[in-house]
């Protein structure tokens, strides 16, 4: 089934260049982290499929997974090149880059043996004029989203992944490491990597998830604020997010200078003025709602209601990407991580 996903990754680079009006203008790729065959079987068993006694409800339609209703289904091997047991780096690279994404463990859309960055479906789509976005409940710099919008040999280099996300030229990339606040300046390509060729010219229009610590300086404390800019209070204390970047550079401030609107709460996200995002302007969105991963849904509802849910992030991302993509369309990856 690798060829199926390879055809998807070439779709934006080749097919959508034509004037065929029957092709979709939007593509949303949903990824359930670790949601393989055995997890699907367990979900069906838990719902009581095929048994007389149903666990939750007598509505027969409830017991069928949404994915079981799809007209077409297929499978894809996601083991890495050097192990039958993959990690999310090469696992997701197989989705983001097709057959070329079969890579060694811990690599992020990067062929370690040949030193080559592998172009992804998100990058192909953006270069063809589509709006593009990434949504996840994990850190936005975590392996799965990273394989769509960055390239690096080791998945844990999340500070560098964050820097790649908000850079579309080598000059912008170097500017981050030459920042006046940097404790490691000046920029050194041997130490700081080089903006990978497939990422050059690619701006990611929507970034939503956790992982603010890789965008904020070490020990920097950012207040979580609502749509009016007021501090959100929990247990009589302001809710804050703490940074962890070892170079002490504030990527959020740099992102704002590059056209990103920044939000860090559910209220601020859901009350965004969508009209500020158009195909003609440089407005983009970055929403980071936790220093690390967003809370699990049950914990979010009970103890972190200022964080948006995955459906809420997805809905807002679709609205903004529709506005940014205009008549062309958009590509969006959504991960339940």
C-alpha positions in Angstrom: 0.0 0.0 0.0 3.0 2.3 -0.1 2.2 3.3 -3.6 -1.1 4.6 -2.6 0.5 7.1 -0.2 3.2 7.9 -2.8 0.4 8.8 -5.2 -1.0 11.1 -2.5 2.3 12.9 -2.0 2.7 13.5 -5.7 -0.9 14.6 -6.1 -0.2 18.2 -5.2 3.1 18.3 -7.1 1.7 16.9 -10.3 -2.0 16.3 -10.6 -3.4 19.4 -9.1 -1.3 21.5 -11.5 -3.9 20.5 -14.1 -7.3 22.1 -14.6 -9.3 19.0 -13.6 -12.2 20.3 -11.6 -13.2 16.9 -10.3 -10.3 16.7 -7.9 -10.7 17.8 -4.3 -9.5 21.3 -3.3 -9.0 20.3 0.3 -7.1 17.4 1.9 -7.2 16.6 5.6 -5.0 13.8 6.8 -6.0 12.4 10.2 -3.3 10.5 12.1 -4.0 8.6 15.3 -0.6 8.1 17.0 -0.2 4.3 17.6 -3.6 3.6 16.2 -2.7 0.4 14.3 -4.6 -2.7 13.5 -4.6 -4.1 17.0 -5.9 -0.8 18.5 -8.8 -0.7 15.9 -9.7 -4.3 16.8 -9.7 -3.4 20.5 -11.9 -0.4 19.9 -14.4 -2.6 18.0 -14.4 -5.2 20.8 -14.9 -2.6 23.4 -17.9 -1.3 21.5 -19.4 -4.7 21.4 -19.3 -5.2 17.6 -20.8 -8.5 16.5 -22.3 -9.4 19.9 -25.8 -9.4 21.2 -25.0 -7.4 24.4 -23.9 -3.9 23.5 -21.8 -2.0 26.0 -22.9 1.6 25.5 -26.1 2.0 23.5 -28.6 0.1 21.4 -28.0 2.4 18.5 -26.5 0.0 15.9 -24.8 2.8 14.1 -22.8 3.7 17.2 -21.0 0.4 17.2 -19.4 1.0 13.8 -16.2 3.0 13.8 -16.3 6.0 11.5 -13.4 4.6 9.6 -15.4 1.4 9.0 -17.9 3.5 7.0 -15.2 4.7 4.5 -15.7 3.6 0.9 -12.0 2.7 0.5 -9.5 1.4 3.0 -5.9 0.4 2.8 -2.9 -0.3 4.9 0.7 1.0 4.9 3.8 -0.5 6.5 5.5 2.0 8.7 8.5 0.1 10.0 11.7 2.0 9.6 14.6 1.0 7.3 16.8 -0.2 10.1 14.2 -1.7 12.5 10.9 -3.6 12.4 10.0 -1.5 15.4 9.6 2.1 14.3 9.4 5.3 16.1 7.2 8.2 15.1 9.9 9.9 13.0 10.2 7.4 10.1 6.7 6.1 10.9 5.1 9.5 10.0 7.7 10.2 7.3 6.2 7.2 5.4 2.9 9.2 5.5 4.3 12.6 4.8 6.7 11.6 2.0 5.5 8.2 0.6 8.0 5.6 -0.4 10.9 8.0 -0.1 9.9 8.5 3.6 11.1 5.0 4.5 13.9 6.1 6.7 16.0 5.1 9.7 14.6 5.4 13.3 14.7 8.9 14.8 15.0 10.7 11.5 12.5 13.4 10.4 11.9 13.4 6.6 15.7 13.1 6.3 17.8 10.4 4.6 20.6 10.0 7.0 22.7 7.7 4.8 22.7 10.1 1.8 22.3 13.4 3.7 19.2 14.3 1.8 16.1 16.1 3.0 12.9 14.4 1.6 10.2 16.8 0.3 6.9 16.3 1.9 3.2 16.5 0.8 2.9 19.7 2.9 5.8 21.3 1.1 4.6 20.2 -2.3 1.1 21.6 -1.6 2.5 25.0 -0.4 4.7 25.3 -3.5 1.6 24.7 -5.7 -0.2 27.6 -3.9 -2.3 25.7 -1.3 -2.6 26.9 2.3 -1.1 24.4 4.7 -1.4 23.6 8.4 -0.5 21.2 11.2 -2.7 20.4 14.3 -1.7 18.1 17.1 -2.4 17.4 20.8 1.3 16.7 21.2 4.1 19.3 21.1 3.9 20.8 17.6 7.6 20.0 17.3 7.0 16.3 18.1 8.0 13.7 15.5 4.7 13.3 13.7 4.0 16.9 12.8 7.7 17.6 12.4 7.9 15.1 9.5 5.5 17.3 7.5 7.2 20.6 8.0 10.9 20.1 8.9 13.9 17.9 8.1 16.5 16.8 10.6 18.5 13.7 11.5 17.4 13.4 15.1 13.8 13.9 16.3 14.7 15.3 19.7 16.3 18.4 18.3 13.0 20.2 18.7 14.5 23.7 19.2 15.8 23.4 15.6 12.5 22.0 14.3 10.7 25.1 15.8 13.2 27.3 14.1 12.6 25.6 10.7 8.8 25.9 11.1 8.8 29.7 11.1 11.6 30.2 8.5 11.2 30.1 4.8 14.6 31.4 3.8 18.1 30.7 4.9 18.4 34.4 5.9 15.4 34.0 8.2 16.8 30.8 9.7 20.2 32.5 10.4 18.5 35.5 11.9 17.1 33.3 14.7 20.6 32.1 15.8 22.1 35.6 15.4 19.4 37.1 17.5 20.6 39.7 20.0 19.3 37.6 22.9 21.1 34.4 21.7 23.6 32.8 24.1 25.1 30.8 21.2 25.5 33.5 18.5 26.8 33.7 15.9 25.1 31.3 13.6 27.2 28.3 12.7 25.9 25.9 10.0 28.0 23.1 11.4 26.2 23.4 14.8 22.9 24.9 13.8 22.0 23.0 10.7 21.0 24.7 7.4 17.4 25.4 6.4 16.6 22.3 4.3 16.1 22.9 0.6 12.5 21.5 0.6 11.5 24.0 3.3 12.8 27.0 1.4 9.9 29.1 0.2 7.4 27.2 2.4 5.5 29.1 5.1 3.2 27.1 7.3 -0.1 29.0 7.6 -1.4 27.3 10.8 0.4 25.7 13.7 -1.7 24.5 16.6 -0.8 22.2 19.5 1.6 22.1 22.5 5.3 22.6 22.7 5.6 26.3 23.6 8.8 25.5 25.5 10.7 25.1 22.2 9.6 28.6 21.1 10.3 30.4 24.3 13.6 31.3 26.1 14.8 29.1 28.9 13.0 30.1 32.2 10.9 32.6 30.4 7.3 32.7 31.8 4.5 33.5 29.4 1.0 34.3 30.8 -1.9 32.4 29.2 -4.4 35.1 28.2 -8.0 35.2 26.9 -9.3 37.0 23.8 -9.2 40.3 25.6 -5.6 39.8 26.8 -6.6 39.2 30.4 -4.7 36.6 32.4 -6.5 33.3 32.8 -6.8 32.3 36.5 -6.8 28.8 37.9 -6.8 28.0 41.7 -6.4 31.8 42.3 -3.1 31.9 40.3 -2.4 33.0 36.7 -1.9 30.2 34.3 1.6 30.3 32.8 3.7 28.5 30.2 7.5 28.2 30.8 10.1 28.3 28.0 13.1 25.9 27.6 15.1 27.1 24.6 18.7 26.8 25.5 19.8 29.6 23.1 17.4 32.0 25.0 15.8 33.2 21.8 12.0 34.1 21.8 10.7 32.5 18.6 7.1 33.6 19.4 8.2 37.3 19.1 10.1 36.5 15.9 7.1 34.6 14.5 4.9 37.7 15.2 7.4 39.8 13.2 6.9 37.3 10.3 3.2 37.6 10.2 2.0 35.1 12.8 -0.9 35.8 15.1 -0.2 34.1 18.4 -2.8 32.7 20.8 -2.2 30.4 23.8 -5.7 29.8 25.2 -9.0 28.3 24.0 -10.8 31.5 24.4 -8.3 33.5 22.3 -8.4 30.8 19.6 -12.2 30.5 19.4 -12.7 34.2 19.3 -10.2 34.9 16.5 -11.2 37.3 13.7 -11.1 35.0 10.7 -11.3 38.0 8.3 -7.7 38.9 9.1 -6.5 35.8 7.2 -6.7 36.2 3.4 -4.8 34.7 0.4 -3.3 38.2 -0.3 -1.7 38.9 3.1 1.0 37.4 5.2 -1.2 36.6 8.2 -0.7 33.2 9.7 -1.6 31.5 13.0 0.5 29.9 15.7 -1.3 28.6 18.8 0.7 26.9 21.5 -1.4 25.9 24.5 1.0 24.0 26.8 4.8 24.0 27.4 4.9 20.3 26.5 2.0 18.1 25.2 -1.6 19.3 25.6 -3.5 17.6 28.3 -5.4 14.3 27.7 -9.0 15.1 26.9 -10.4 14.0 30.3 -7.7 16.0 32.1 -8.3 19.0 29.9 -12.0 19.0 30.7 -11.4 18.7 34.4 -8.2 20.6 35.1 -7.2 22.6 32.0 -10.3 24.1 30.4 -8.3 27.0 29.0 -6.8 24.5 26.5 -8.8 23.9 23.3 -9.9 20.4 22.4 -8.6 18.6 19.2 -12.0 19.1 17.4 -11.9 22.8 18.3 -8.3 23.2 17.0 -9.2 21.3 13.9 -12.4 23.4 13.2 -10.5 26.7 13.6 -7.6 25.4 11.4 -10.1 24.5 8.6 -11.7 27.9 8.8 -8.4 29.8 8.6 -7.0 27.5 5.9 -10.1 28.0 3.8 -9.7 31.7 4.1 -5.9 31.5 3.3 -6.3 29.0 0.5 -9.1 30.9 -1.3 -10.0 29.3 -4.6 -6.9 27.1 -4.5 -7.6 25.0 -1.4 -5.6 23.6 1.5 -3.7 20.7 3.0 -4.1 20.0 6.8 -2.6 17.2 8.9 -4.4 16.5 12.2 -2.8 14.3 14.8 -4.4 12.8 17.9 -1.2 12.2 19.7 
